[in-house]
Amino acid sequence: MPEAFELQEHESVLEVTLCRGKANTITAEDSRQLNRMWEGFRDNATQRFAILTGKGEKFFSAGWDLKNVAESGEVSDSDYGSGGFGGLNHPRNLYKPIICAVNGIACGGGFEMMLGCDIIVAEEHSTFALPEINVGVLPDCGVVKLRRRIPYHVAVELMMTGRWMDAQEAKHWGLVNHVVPQGEGLVKAREIADQLEAGPPLLYPAIKQVLRMTETISEKRKPVWRGK
């Protein structure tokens, strides 16, 4: 049984709750397990959507488990799994919609996992940061994805200063889709999943695949088209 996350199935929806310690942190081994879990979700025909959230009211996820780093000597370039840290940085062929319900602090790797989701709901007390600059680590996924989500200069400032952004500012820049009262993030995420459930099942993966392909084209990388 994984220590870092809990799973619940509600018909076609898989709910993933990060739960290691008080800050829902993730070790390299946790990340590899999350990668395997997301691969299982990808290959499970009955699971069409996923919701990612954190346990408790204070943290969504603080990302990399620095306490474990101090105790085990785990390094920043560890093997996190084929999809990168938490399994959502660059997942392979994962075209199912993933909704994120941010219920508190989302920083470092937790912020980057959020960026790997498709629709983001943030509770009003949520805050966001990429503080890796303070420990001399490059926010790998942030460098690639954040500049596509919000204006370039805002993204650069966040990464170069490590400053915090609150939920309302995140909504202003389009980083999150919805801001809801504290305690209602998962409720809103489930409402969105229900709405998607009533829609055409084949179009959601098609939308994600085309969006991924347009990203590769904009980066002048040759796209690999898949007919499924």
C-alpha positions as CSV (number, residue, x, y, z in Angstrom):
1,M,0.0,0.0,0.0
2,P,1.6,3.3,-1.0
3,E,2.4,5.8,1.8
4,A,2.2,8.9,-0.3
5,F,-1.2,8.7,-1.9
6,E,-4.6,7.2,-1.5
7,L,-7.0,6.1,-4.3
8,Q,-10.7,6.0,-4.5
9,E,-12.9,5.1,-7.5
10,H,-16.2,6.7,-8.1
11,E,-17.6,5.0,-11.3
12,S,-15.4,6.4,-14.1
13,V,-13.5,8.8,-11.9
14,L,-10.3,8.0,-10.0
15,E,-9.6,10.3,-7.1
16,V,-5.9,10.5,-6.0
17,T,-5.2,12.1,-2.7
18,L,-1.5,13.0,-1.8
19,C,-1.0,12.2,1.9
20,R,2.6,11.8,3.0
21,G,3.2,13.6,6.3
22,K,1.7,17.0,7.2
23,A,2.8,18.6,3.8
24,N,1.9,15.8,1.4
25,T,5.5,15.5,0.3
26,I,6.9,13.1,-2.3
27,T,10.1,11.0,-2.3
28,A,11.7,9.6,-5.4
29,E,10.2,6.2,-4.5
30,D,6.8,7.8,-4.1
31,S,7.2,9.4,-7.5
32,R,8.0,6.1,-9.1
33,Q,4.9,4.7,-7.5
34,L,2.8,7.6,-8.7
35,N,4.2,7.0,-12.2
36,R,3.0,3.4,-12.1
37,M,-0.4,4.5,-10.8
38,W,-0.9,7.1,-13.6
39,E,0.1,4.4,-16.2
40,G,-2.5,2.1,-14.7
41,F,-5.1,4.9,-14.9
42,R,-4.1,5.5,-18.5
43,D,-4.5,1.8,-19.4
44,N,-7.8,1.2,-17.4
45,A,-10.7,1.5,-19.8
46,T,-13.3,2.1,-17.1
47,Q,-11.4,5.0,-15.5
48,R,-12.0,8.0,-17.8
49,F,-11.2,10.9,-15.6
50,A,-9.0,11.6,-12.5
51,I,-9.1,14.2,-9.7
52,L,-5.8,15.0,-7.9
53,T,-5.9,16.7,-4.5
54,G,-4.1,16.8,-1.1
55,K,-5.1,15.6,2.3
56,G,-5.9,18.1,5.0
57,E,-6.6,21.8,4.8
58,K,-3.2,23.5,4.8
59,F,-1.2,21.7,2.0
60,F,-2.0,20.5,-1.5
61,S,1.7,19.4,-1.7
62,A,5.0,20.8,-0.8
63,G,6.7,18.7,-3.4
64,W,10.0,17.0,-2.8
65,D,10.4,15.5,0.7
66,L,13.4,17.5,2.0
67,K,13.3,15.7,5.3
68,N,13.9,12.4,3.5
69,V,16.6,14.1,1.4
70,A,18.4,15.0,4.7
71,E,18.0,11.5,6.1
72,S,18.7,9.4,3.0
73,G,20.9,11.6,0.8
74,E,18.4,11.5,-2.1
75,V,19.7,13.7,-4.9
76,S,17.7,16.1,-7.1
77,D,18.4,14.2,-10.2
78,S,17.1,10.9,-8.8
79,D,15.0,8.5,-11.0
80,Y,11.5,9.8,-10.5
81,G,9.9,7.5,-13.1
82,S,9.2,7.7,-16.8
83,G,6.8,10.6,-16.5
84,G,9.1,12.7,-14.3
85,F,8.4,13.9,-10.7
86,G,4.9,12.8,-9.6
87,G,4.2,11.2,-13.0
88,L,2.7,14.3,-14.6
89,N,5.7,16.3,-15.9
90,H,5.9,14.4,-19.2
91,P,3.6,11.4,-19.0
92,R,3.6,9.0,-21.9
93,N,0.4,8.8,-23.9
94,L,-1.8,10.0,-21.0
95,Y,-4.6,11.8,-22.8
96,K,-7.4,11.4,-20.2
97,P,-8.6,14.6,-18.5
98,I,-7.1,15.2,-15.0
99,I,-8.7,17.8,-12.7
100,C,-6.7,19.3,-9.9
101,A,-8.3,20.4,-6.6
102,V,-5.8,22.6,-4.8
103,N,-6.6,22.7,-1.1
104,G,-3.7,24.8,0.2
105,I,0.0,25.4,-0.4
106,A,1.2,24.1,-3.7
107,C,5.0,24.7,-4.0
108,G,8.0,23.1,-5.7
109,G,7.2,19.7,-7.1
110,G,3.6,20.1,-5.8
111,F,3.2,23.2,-8.0
112,E,4.7,21.3,-10.9
113,M,2.3,18.3,-10.5
114,M,-0.6,20.8,-10.6
115,L,0.8,22.2,-13.9
116,G,0.5,18.7,-15.3
117,C,-3.3,18.7,-14.8
118,D,-5.9,20.0,-17.3
119,I,-8.4,21.8,-15.2
120,I,-7.4,23.5,-11.9
121,V,-9.7,24.4,-9.0
122,A,-8.1,26.3,-6.2
123,E,-9.6,26.9,-2.8
124,E,-9.4,30.6,-1.8
125,H,-6.7,30.1,0.8
126,S,-4.3,28.3,-1.6
127,T,-0.9,29.8,-2.4
128,F,1.6,28.9,-5.1
129,A,5.4,29.1,-5.4
130,L,8.5,27.7,-7.1
131,P,11.1,28.3,-4.3
132,E,13.8,26.0,-5.8
133,I,15.9,29.2,-6.5
134,N,16.5,29.4,-2.7
135,V,18.2,26.0,-2.6
136,G,19.9,26.3,-6.0
137,V,17.7,23.8,-7.8
138,L,16.2,24.3,-11.3
139,P,12.4,23.9,-11.4
140,D,12.5,21.6,-14.4
141,C,8.8,21.3,-15.2
142,G,8.2,24.9,-14.2
143,V,10.8,26.2,-16.8
144,V,9.1,24.3,-19.6
145,K,5.4,24.5,-18.6
146,L,4.8,27.6,-16.6
147,R,5.8,30.0,-19.4
148,R,3.0,28.4,-21.5
149,R,0.4,28.9,-18.8
150,I,1.0,32.5,-17.8
151,P,2.7,35.6,-19.3
152,Y,6.5,35.1,-19.7
153,H,7.5,37.9,-17.4
154,V,5.3,36.7,-14.6
155,A,6.6,33.2,-15.0
156,V,10.3,34.4,-14.9
157,E,9.7,36.5,-11.8
158,L,8.2,33.6,-10.0
159,M,11.1,31.3,-10.8
160,M,13.8,33.8,-10.3
161,T,12.5,35.2,-7.0
162,G,10.7,32.3,-5.5
163,R,7.9,34.6,-4.5
164,W,4.4,33.4,-3.5
165,M,1.2,33.9,-5.5
166,D,-2.3,33.7,-3.9
167,A,-5.3,32.1,-5.5
168,Q,-6.8,35.4,-6.8
169,E,-3.7,36.3,-8.6
170,A,-3.4,32.8,-10.0
171,K,-6.9,33.2,-11.3
172,H,-6.1,36.6,-12.8
173,W,-3.2,35.2,-14.8
174,G,-5.2,32.1,-15.9
175,L,-3.1,29.7,-13.9
176,V,-6.2,28.3,-12.3
177,N,-9.7,28.0,-13.7
178,H,-11.8,28.4,-10.6
179,V,-11.4,29.8,-7.1
180,V,-13.8,28.4,-4.5
181,P,-14.4,28.8,-0.8
182,Q,-12.2,26.7,1.5
183,G,-13.3,23.1,1.8
184,E,-15.2,23.2,-1.5
185,G,-12.4,22.4,-4.0
186,L,-13.1,18.7,-4.2
187,V,-16.9,19.4,-4.6
188,K,-16.2,21.7,-7.5
189,A,-13.8,19.2,-9.1
190,R,-16.4,16.4,-8.8
191,E,-19.0,18.7,-10.5
192,I,-16.6,19.2,-13.4
193,A,-16.0,15.5,-13.7
194,D,-19.8,14.9,-13.8
195,Q,-20.1,17.5,-16.5
196,L,-17.3,15.8,-18.5
197,E,-18.9,12.4,-18.0
198,A,-22.0,13.6,-19.9
199,G,-19.9,14.6,-22.9
200,P,-18.5,12.7,-25.9
201,P,-15.8,10.3,-24.5
202,L,-13.5,10.2,-27.5
203,L,-13.1,13.9,-28.0
204,Y,-11.4,14.6,-24.6
205,P,-8.3,12.5,-25.4
206,A,-8.3,13.9,-29.0
207,I,-8.3,17.4,-27.6
208,K,-5.3,16.7,-25.3
209,Q,-3.4,14.9,-28.1
210,V,-3.8,17.7,-30.6
211,L,-2.8,20.3,-28.0
212,R,0.3,18.3,-27.2
213,M,1.1,18.0,-30.9
214,T,0.7,21.8,-31.4
215,E,3.2,22.3,-28.5
216,T,5.7,20.1,-30.3
217,I,5.2,22.0,-33.6
218,S,5.6,25.4,-31.9
219,E,8.9,24.1,-30.5
220,K,9.9,22.9,-34.0
221,R,10.0,19.3,-32.9
222,K,8.6,16.7,-35.3
223,P,5.3,15.5,-34.0
224,V,4.5,11.8,-33.6
225,W,0.8,11.4,-34.6
226,R,-1.1,8.5,-33.1
227,G,-4.4,7.2,-34.5
228,K,-6.0,6.3,-31.2
